[in-house]
């Protein structure tokens, strides 16, 4: 099943983008002023005056491209293209100690020295030492060229730019633009080219949902490094062993995948059926950073809202975590445990801005899930993680995190019963099994044995608040729960935590 047949329900319909208002009016290749521009981008510069002029702003109230119910709208107002070069503006050749350009920079508004710096970038757009603001001016113009018939050549340029310019915003915008342009153009081959270009850590700084969407729609498998990198997107937050013992974790995860899927990777089609994919909610994703291109969103399926897609991987990560823990304990007894990986230097924390759209999406998933189901359990985990992330902004977010932790814990008994019924139904629906085989499989069903993040999170929150009674009570609940389903190592972990809390409580009361 191909990329676009999956994305648009297997229907075929050619999409066309009318680029009348976008096509350069004449080629500027023969003009000497562009001879200093790097040959890669010489044909992709917008010029607003003189003999080399190739751009005239035109009012366009809206142009829609619809592919089987999914609409992509382009609209161009009279706001000028920010990368537009005017040849009569002065340029200073001294580019030392030049002030960086402002956010959403516009070529026309730059100082002469800043324009000189921009022309330095045009001579070598792959110079990573030049401020990212100048790169964005170039990028705005390239985005506009994505709407012309030159989009394939521009994508090739963007792949080279992404290789050297590590700025997170640039990586995110350019990845979105590439993927969604390929989506509209129905070019799965170019999406594959983009995927193959991701060979550096900074190039993954874009939507995990889009990454997984590409993987799923191209019938690609998830590799161990990709699963580990996306662990938190699969609601797995216990990353201590991933960070400290990456080789051991990868080795054991690979073996667990081999046992379950008969290979070293996980085929995405094993995680989500076509029917389930077609029911996924959609969310508007921004395509362009260029402020002169309005209504620049497209709705794409939100594959990470599917807890069924995430569930199997979560369990694999959980199983691997416990096996790494046991293996390290054995190796420590023998004195042969591997050394921890050196901790990388920490970067300054980013200033968070509360994401209301993400909150709405997570609450919607939670409300749609059946009460006490495993889907609701994972929806509650997602809400806990979300609100805990914003706890420093406002105390109410910590309170909401606590609320959803407590709700998750209160539903555990119902969730276990629901899980057992789901497993029984799954086995009974296996038409290819005989009655005896089904009975044998049914006997193998065990309780849902995933760890419950709410226990640890609440214990930490209460301990930090010096509410030792509540922290001790949560530990007691965790001990009883894990003991009842045979997860004794987790029960012991909370037994140790409870004893330490009792000591802290006694010291506080003295």
C-alpha positions as CSV (number, residue, x, y, z in Angstrom):
1,X,0.0,0.0,0.0
2,X,1.5,3.3,-1.1
3,X,2.1,6.5,0.8
4,X,-0.8,8.5,-0.7
5,X,-3.2,5.6,-1.2
6,X,-3.0,5.1,2.6
7,X,-3.2,8.7,3.4
8,X,-6.2,9.3,1.2
9,X,-8.2,6.0,1.4
10,X,-6.6,4.3,-1.6
11,X,-8.3,6.7,-4.1
12,X,-6.3,8.2,-6.9
13,X,-6.9,11.8,-7.9
14,X,-4.3,14.0,-9.5
15,X,-3.8,17.3,-7.7
16,X,-2.7,20.5,-9.5
17,X,-1.4,23.7,-8.1
18,X,-2.0,26.8,-10.3
19,X,1.3,28.6,-10.0
20,X,0.5,31.5,-12.3
21,X,1.1,34.0,-9.6
22,X,4.3,32.3,-8.5
23,X,6.2,31.5,-11.6
24,X,9.2,33.9,-12.1
25,X,8.5,36.3,-14.9
26,X,11.9,35.8,-16.5
27,X,15.2,34.0,-15.8
28,X,17.9,36.0,-14.1
29,X,20.7,33.6,-14.9
30,X,22.4,35.8,-17.4
31,X,22.7,38.8,-15.2
32,X,26.1,39.6,-13.7
33,X,24.8,40.5,-10.3
34,X,23.9,36.9,-9.6
35,X,27.2,35.5,-10.7
36,X,28.4,35.7,-7.0
37,X,25.4,33.7,-5.9
38,X,26.1,30.0,-5.3
39,X,25.1,28.0,-8.4
40,X,22.7,25.8,-6.3
41,X,20.4,28.7,-5.5
42,X,21.0,31.1,-8.4
43,X,17.7,30.1,-10.1
44,X,15.8,30.4,-6.9
45,X,16.2,34.1,-5.9
46,X,13.2,36.5,-6.0
47,X,14.0,40.0,-7.3
48,X,11.6,42.9,-7.1
49,X,13.0,45.6,-9.4
50,X,15.1,46.4,-12.4
51,X,15.8,44.3,-15.5
52,X,16.2,41.2,-13.3
53,X,12.7,41.5,-11.8
54,X,11.0,38.1,-11.6
55,X,8.3,38.8,-8.9
56,X,5.1,40.8,-8.8
57,X,2.8,40.5,-5.8
58,X,-0.7,39.5,-6.8
59,X,-3.9,39.3,-4.7
60,X,-5.1,35.7,-4.5
61,X,-8.1,35.2,-2.2
62,X,-7.6,31.5,-1.9
63,X,-6.6,28.5,-4.0
64,X,-7.6,25.1,-2.8
65,X,-6.1,21.7,-3.6
66,X,-8.4,18.9,-2.5
67,X,-7.3,15.3,-2.4
68,X,-10.2,13.0,-1.5
69,X,-11.6,15.2,1.2
70,X,-8.3,16.7,2.5
71,X,-8.0,20.3,1.5
72,X,-4.8,22.3,1.2
73,X,-5.4,26.0,0.9
74,X,-2.9,28.6,-0.5
75,X,-3.7,32.3,-0.2
76,X,-1.5,35.2,-1.2
77,X,-2.3,38.7,0.0
78,X,-0.6,42.0,-0.9
79,X,2.1,41.4,1.8
80,X,5.4,41.4,0.0
81,X,7.7,38.3,-0.2
82,X,10.2,38.8,2.7
83,X,13.2,37.4,0.7
84,X,12.6,39.8,-2.2
85,X,15.8,41.5,-3.3
86,X,15.8,45.1,-4.5
87,X,18.9,45.9,-6.4
88,X,18.8,49.6,-5.7
89,X,19.3,49.1,-1.9
90,X,22.8,49.8,-0.6
91,X,25.0,46.9,0.5
92,X,28.0,47.3,2.9
93,X,31.0,45.1,2.1
94,X,32.3,45.2,5.7
95,X,30.5,42.3,7.4
96,X,32.4,42.2,10.7
97,X,30.4,42.8,13.9
98,X,27.1,43.0,12.1
99,X,24.0,43.0,14.3
100,X,21.9,39.9,13.8
101,X,18.6,40.3,11.9
102,X,15.3,40.5,13.8
103,X,12.7,37.7,14.1
104,X,10.8,37.2,10.8
105,X,13.5,39.2,8.9
106,X,12.8,40.9,5.6
107,X,15.6,41.7,3.2
108,X,14.3,45.2,2.4
109,X,14.3,46.2,6.1
110,X,17.9,45.1,6.7
111,X,20.7,47.6,7.3
112,X,23.4,47.9,4.5
113,X,25.8,45.8,6.6
114,X,23.2,43.1,7.2
115,X,22.5,43.0,3.5
116,X,26.2,42.5,3.0
117,X,26.0,39.6,5.4
118,X,23.1,38.1,3.5
119,X,24.9,38.3,0.2
120,X,27.8,36.5,1.9
121,X,25.3,33.7,2.7
122,X,24.0,33.7,-0.9
123,X,27.6,33.1,-2.0
124,X,27.8,30.1,0.3
125,X,24.4,29.0,1.7
126,X,26.1,26.1,3.4
127,X,28.3,28.3,5.7
128,X,27.0,27.3,9.1
129,X,28.8,30.1,10.8
130,X,26.4,32.7,9.4
131,X,23.5,33.7,11.7
132,X,20.4,31.6,11.2
133,X,18.3,34.8,10.6
134,X,19.9,35.2,7.2
135,X,19.3,31.6,6.4
136,X,15.6,32.1,7.1
137,X,15.4,35.0,4.6
138,X,16.7,32.6,1.9
139,X,14.4,29.9,3.2
140,X,11.3,32.1,2.9
141,X,12.0,32.5,-0.8
142,X,12.6,28.8,-1.2
143,X,9.3,28.0,0.4
144,X,7.6,30.1,-2.2
145,X,9.4,28.1,-4.9
146,X,8.0,24.9,-3.4
147,X,4.7,26.1,-4.8
148,X,6.0,26.2,-8.4
149,X,7.0,23.4,-10.8
150,X,10.6,23.7,-9.4
151,X,9.6,22.1,-6.1
152,X,11.7,19.0,-6.6
153,X,14.9,21.0,-7.2
154,X,14.2,23.1,-4.1
155,X,13.7,20.1,-1.9
156,X,17.1,18.9,-3.0
157,X,18.5,22.3,-1.9
158,X,16.7,22.1,1.4
159,X,18.1,18.7,2.2
160,X,21.6,20.1,1.8
161,X,20.8,23.1,3.9
162,X,19.3,20.9,6.7
163,X,22.6,19.0,6.7
164,X,24.6,22.0,7.9
165,X,22.2,24.4,9.7
166,X,21.2,22.8,13.0
167,X,18.8,25.4,14.3
168,X,15.7,23.6,15.7
169,X,13.2,26.0,14.2
170,X,14.8,25.7,10.7
171,X,14.8,22.0,11.0
172,X,11.2,21.8,12.0
173,X,9.8,24.2,9.4
174,X,11.9,22.7,6.6
175,X,10.9,19.2,7.4
176,X,7.2,20.1,7.6
177,X,7.4,21.9,4.3
178,X,9.2,19.0,2.5
179,X,6.9,16.3,3.8
180,X,3.7,18.2,3.2
181,X,4.8,19.4,-0.2
182,X,5.5,15.8,-1.2
183,X,2.1,14.8,0.3
184,X,0.2,17.4,-1.9
185,X,2.4,16.5,-5.0
186,X,1.9,12.8,-4.3
187,X,5.6,12.1,-4.5
188,X,6.4,9.2,-2.3
189,X,9.8,8.9,-3.9
190,X,10.8,12.3,-2.6
191,X,9.5,11.5,0.9
192,X,11.8,8.4,0.8
193,X,14.7,10.6,-0.3
194,X,14.0,12.9,2.7
195,X,13.8,9.9,5.1
196,X,17.1,8.6,3.8
197,X,18.7,12.0,4.4
198,X,18.2,11.8,8.1
199,X,21.7,10.8,9.2
200,X,22.4,13.4,11.9
201,X,20.8,13.9,15.3
202,X,19.8,17.5,14.6
203,X,17.9,16.5,11.5
204,X,15.3,14.7,13.6
205,X,14.1,18.0,15.1
206,X,10.6,17.9,13.7
207,X,7.2,16.4,14.4
208,X,7.4,12.8,15.7
209,X,3.9,12.4,14.3
210,X,5.1,13.3,10.8
211,X,8.1,11.0,11.1
212,X,5.9,8.0,12.1
213,X,3.3,9.0,9.4
214,X,6.0,8.7,6.8
215,X,7.1,5.4,8.2
216,X,3.6,3.9,8.3
217,X,2.5,5.2,4.9
218,X,5.7,4.0,3.1
219,X,5.4,0.5,4.6
220,X,8.7,1.1,6.4
221,X,9.7,-0.6,9.7
222,X,10.7,1.1,12.9
223,X,14.4,0.4,13.8
224,X,15.7,0.0,17.3
225,X,17.5,3.5,17.3
226,X,14.2,5.1,16.1
227,X,12.2,3.4,18.8
228,X,14.6,4.5,21.5
229,X,14.7,8.0,20.2
230,X,10.9,8.2,20.2
231,X,10.4,6.4,23.6
232,X,8.7,9.3,25.2
233,X,6.3,9.6,22.2
234,X,5.2,6.1,23.0
235,X,4.5,7.3,26.6
236,X,7.6,5.5,28.0
237,X,9.3,7.9,30.4
238,X,11.7,5.6,32.3
239,X,14.8,6.5,30.3
240,X,17.5,6.0,32.9
241,X,18.9,2.8,31.3
242,X,18.5,4.2,27.8
243,X,20.7,7.2,28.8
244,X,23.2,5.4,31.0
245,X,23.5,2.0,29.3
246,X,22.4,2.6,25.6
247,X,24.3,-0.4,24.2
248,X,22.8,-2.9,26.7
249,X,19.3,-1.5,26.3
250,X,19.6,-1.7,22.4
251,X,20.9,-5.2,22.6
252,X,18.1,-6.5,24.7
253,X,15.4,-4.5,22.9
254,X,16.6,-6.0,19.6
255,X,16.3,-9.5,21.0
256,X,12.8,-8.8,22.3
257,X,11.8,-7.5,18.9
258,X,13.3,-10.5,17.2
259,X,11.3,-12.8,19.4
260,X,8.0,-11.0,18.8
261,X,8.3,-10.0,15.2
262,X,10.8,-12.5,13.7
263,X,13.2,-9.7,12.7
264,X,15.3,-6.8,14.0
265,X,12.7,-4.2,13.2
266,X,8.9,-3.6,13.8
267,X,6.8,-3.3,10.6
268,X,4.4,-0.4,11.2
269,X,1.6,-2.3,9.5
270,X,1.7,-4.7,12.5
271,X,0.8,-1.9,14.8
272,X,-2.2,-0.3,13.1
273,X,-4.6,-1.6,10.5
274,X,-5.7,0.4,7.5
275,X,-9.3,0.7,8.9
276,X,-7.9,2.0,12.2
277,X,-5.6,4.5,10.4
278,X,-8.5,5.9,8.4
279,X,-10.3,6.7,11.7
280,X,-7.5,8.7,13.1
281,X,-8.3,12.3,14.1
282,X,-6.7,15.0,11.9
283,X,-4.9,18.2,13.0
284,X,-3.9,21.3,11.1
285,X,-0.1,21.5,10.7
286,X,1.6,24.6,9.6
287,X,3.4,24.2,6.3
288,X,5.3,27.4,5.7
289,X,7.2,29.9,7.8
290,X,6.9,32.6,5.1
291,X,4.5,35.2,6.5
292,X,3.5,36.3,3.0
293,X,1.8,33.0,2.3
294,X,-1.4,32.9,4.3
295,X,-3.8,30.0,5.2
296,X,-0.8,27.8,5.0
297,X,-2.1,24.7,7.0
298,X,-2.9,21.2,6.1
299,X,-4.8,18.6,8.1
300,X,-2.8,15.4,8.6
301,X,-3.7,12.2,10.5
302,X,-2.5,12.1,14.1
303,X,-0.9,8.7,14.3
304,X,0.4,9.3,17.9
305,X,-3.2,9.6,19.2
306,X,-3.6,5.9,18.5
307,X,-2.9,4.1,21.8
308,X,-3.1,0.8,19.9
309,X,-0.2,1.9,17.7
310,X,1.8,2.9,20.8
311,X,0.8,0.1,23.1
312,X,2.9,-2.8,21.8
313,X,6.0,-0.7,21.6
314,X,5.4,0.6,25.2
315,X,5.3,-3.0,26.4
316,X,8.5,-3.9,24.6
317,X,10.3,-0.9,26.1
318,X,8.9,-1.8,29.6
319,X,10.0,-5.4,29.2
320,X,13.4,-4.3,28.0
321,X,13.7,-1.9,31.0
322,X,13.1,-4.7,33.5
323,X,15.4,-7.1,31.8
324,X,18.2,-4.5,31.6
325,X,17.7,-3.8,35.3
326,X,18.0,-7.5,36.2
327,X,21.0,-8.0,33.9
328,X,22.9,-5.1,35.4
329,X,22.2,-6.3,38.9
330,X,23.7,-9.7,38.0
331,X,26.7,-8.1,36.4
332,X,27.3,-5.8,39.4
333,X,27.4,-8.9,41.7
334,X,30.1,-10.3,39.4
335,X,31.9,-7.0,39.2
336,X,31.6,-6.9,35.4
337,X,28.8,-4.3,34.9
338,X,29.5,-1.8,32.1
339,X,30.3,1.8,33.0
340,X,27.6,4.4,32.6
341,X,27.7,6.5,29.5
342,X,29.2,10.0,30.2
343,X,26.5,12.6,30.8
344,X,26.5,15.2,28.0
345,X,26.7,18.8,28.9
346,X,23.3,20.2,29.6
347,X,21.8,23.0,27.4
348,X,19.9,25.9,29.0
349,X,16.2,25.0,29.5
350,X,13.9,26.4,27.0
351,X,11.1,28.8,28.2
352,X,7.9,26.9,27.9
353,X,4.7,28.3,26.5
354,X,1.5,26.4,27.4
355,X,0.2,24.4,24.4
356,X,-3.6,24.7,24.4
357,X,-4.1,22.8,21.2
358,X,-2.2,19.8,22.5
359,X,-4.2,20.0,25.7
360,X,-7.4,20.0,23.7
361,X,-6.3,16.9,21.7
362,X,-5.2,15.0,24.8
363,X,-8.5,15.7,26.6
364,X,-10.4,14.6,23.6
365,X,-8.6,11.3,23.5
366,X,-9.2,10.8,27.2
367,X,-12.9,11.6,26.9
368,X,-13.4,9.2,23.9
369,X,-11.7,6.3,25.7
370,X,-13.9,3.8,27.5
371,X,-13.8,4.2,31.3
372,X,-11.3,1.7,32.8
373,X,-9.9,0.6,29.5
374,X,-6.3,0.3,28.6
375,X,-6.8,3.1,26.1
376,X,-8.0,5.4,28.9
377,X,-5.0,4.3,31.0
378,X,-2.6,5.5,28.3
379,X,-4.7,8.6,27.7
380,X,-4.3,9.4,31.4
381,X,-0.5,8.8,31.3
382,X,-0.3,11.3,28.4
383,X,-2.2,13.9,30.4
384,X,0.0,13.3,33.5
385,X,3.1,13.9,31.4
386,X,1.6,16.9,29.7
387,X,0.6,18.8,32.8
388,X,3.7,17.8,34.7
389,X,5.8,19.4,32.0
390,X,4.1,22.8,32.6
391,X,4.1,22.6,36.5
392,X,6.6,25.6,36.7
393,X,4.2,27.9,34.8
394,X,1.3,27.6,37.2
395,X,0.5,25.4,40.2
396,X,-2.8,24.5,38.6
397,X,-1.0,22.3,36.1
398,X,0.6,20.3,38.9
399,X,-2.8,19.9,40.5
400,X,-4.2,18.6,37.2
401,X,-1.3,16.2,37.0
402,X,-2.1,14.9,40.5
403,X,-5.8,14.6,39.6
404,X,-5.2,12.4,36.6
405,X,-2.6,10.3,38.5
406,X,-5.1,9.6,41.2
407,X,-7.8,8.8,38.7
408,X,-5.5,6.3,36.9
409,X,-4.7,4.6,40.2
410,X,-8.4,4.4,41.2
411,X,-9.2,2.7,37.8
412,X,-6.6,0.0,38.0
413,X,-8.9,-2.8,39.0
414,X,-11.4,-2.0,36.3
415,X,-8.5,-1.6,33.8
416,X,-7.2,-5.1,34.7
417,X,-10.6,-6.7,34.1
418,X,-11.0,-4.8,30.8
419,X,-7.6,-5.9,29.7
420,X,-8.3,-9.6,30.4
421,X,-11.6,-9.3,28.4
422,X,-9.7,-7.7,25.5
423,X,-7.2,-10.4,25.4
424,X,-9.8,-13.1,25.6
425,X,-11.7,-11.5,22.7
426,X,-8.5,-11.2,20.7
427,X,-7.8,-14.9,21.0
428,X,-11.4,-16.0,20.4
429,X,-11.4,-13.9,17.2
430,X,-8.4,-15.8,15.8
431,X,-10.3,-17.9,13.3
432,X,-7.2,-19.8,12.2
433,X,-6.8,-21.4,15.6
434,X,-8.6,-24.6,16.5
435,X,-10.7,-24.8,19.7
436,X,-7.9,-26.6,21.6
437,X,-5.3,-24.1,20.4
438,X,-7.6,-21.2,21.6
439,X,-8.0,-22.8,25.0
440,X,-4.2,-23.2,25.3
441,X,-3.7,-19.5,24.4
442,X,-6.4,-18.4,26.8
443,X,-4.6,-20.2,29.7
444,X,-1.5,-18.1,28.9
445,X,-3.3,-14.8,29.5
446,X,-1.8,-12.9,32.4
447,X,-2.6,-9.6,34.0
448,X,-1.7,-6.3,32.4
449,X,1.9,-6.1,33.6
450,X,3.0,-2.6,32.6
451,X,4.3,-0.3,35.3
452,X,2.0,2.5,36.5
453,X,3.9,5.8,36.2
454,X,1.3,7.5,38.4
455,X,2.6,5.8,41.5
456,X,6.2,7.0,41.2
457,X,5.1,10.5,40.0
458,X,2.8,11.0,43.0
459,X,5.4,9.7,45.4
460,X,7.9,12.2,44.1
461,X,5.5,15.1,44.0
462,X,4.3,14.5,47.6
463,X,7.9,13.9,48.8
464,X,9.1,17.2,47.3
465,X,6.1,19.0,49.1
466,X,7.2,17.2,52.3
467,X,3.7,15.6,52.5
468,X,5.3,12.4,53.7
469,X,2.0,10.8,54.8
470,X,0.5,11.0,51.3
471,X,3.8,9.8,49.7
472,X,3.9,6.8,52.1
473,X,0.3,6.0,51.4
474,X,0.9,6.0,47.6
475,X,3.9,3.6,48.2
476,X,1.6,1.3,50.1
477,X,-0.9,1.3,47.3
478,X,1.9,0.5,44.8
479,X,3.2,-2.3,46.9
480,X,-0.2,-3.9,47.2
481,X,-1.0,-3.5,43.5
482,X,2.3,-4.8,42.1
483,X,2.3,-7.7,44.6
484,X,-1.2,-8.7,43.5
485,X,-0.1,-9.1,39.9
486,X,3.2,-10.7,40.6
487,X,5.4,-7.7,39.7
488,X,7.6,-8.3,42.8
489,X,10.6,-6.2,41.7
490,X,8.4,-3.1,41.4
491,X,6.8,-3.9,44.8
492,X,10.3,-4.1,46.3
493,X,11.2,-0.8,44.8
494,X,8.3,0.9,46.5
495,X,9.0,-0.9,49.7
496,X,12.5,0.6,49.7
497,X,11.1,4.0,48.8
498,X,8.5,3.7,51.6
499,X,11.2,2.9,54.2
500,X,13.2,6.0,53.2
501,X,10.1,8.1,53.4
502,X,9.4,6.8,56.9
503,X,13.0,7.8,58.0
504,X,12.5,11.3,56.5
505,X,9.2,11.7,58.2
506,X,10.6,10.7,61.6
507,X,13.5,13.2,61.2
508,X,11.0,16.0,60.4
509,X,8.9,15.3,63.5
510,X,11.9,15.5,65.9
